[in-house]
Amino acid sequence: MRLTRKQLAEQYPDQWLGLINVKYVDDDGATLESAEVKYTDKSSKELLMEQIDTDGELKAWYTNENTLQLGMVEVMG
């Protein structure tokens, strides 16, 4: 199920999320608009390994105080 940035933060406060099918505002590649949650129970290190295994298809985001932090784990190819 696709959730907005606000819904992600509200439903999963203070958690690392593994997101797929990420949609960005104005396709800017940085400002998350919505996504589907694949993982909610992994650490940032575990999510980084998942990102490597999926060639960056999975995006890791940390929710904090009803927002998503700008710093996301990115896989550089």
TAURHU-V281765 format. One record per pair of residues at least 24 apart in sequence whose ideal C-beta (glycine too) atoms are under 6 Angstrom apart, sorted by the first residue. I is the first residue (numbers start at 0). J is the second residue. If there is no record, write none. Layout:
i=[I	I]
j=[J	J]
This chain:
i=[1	1	3	4	4	8	8	8	11	11	12	13	14	15	15	15	16	17	17	17	17	18	18	19	21	31	43	47	50]
j=[33	35	33	31	67	62	65	66	39	62	62	63	62	43	46	61	60	46	49	57	59	58	60	57	58	67	72	72	74]
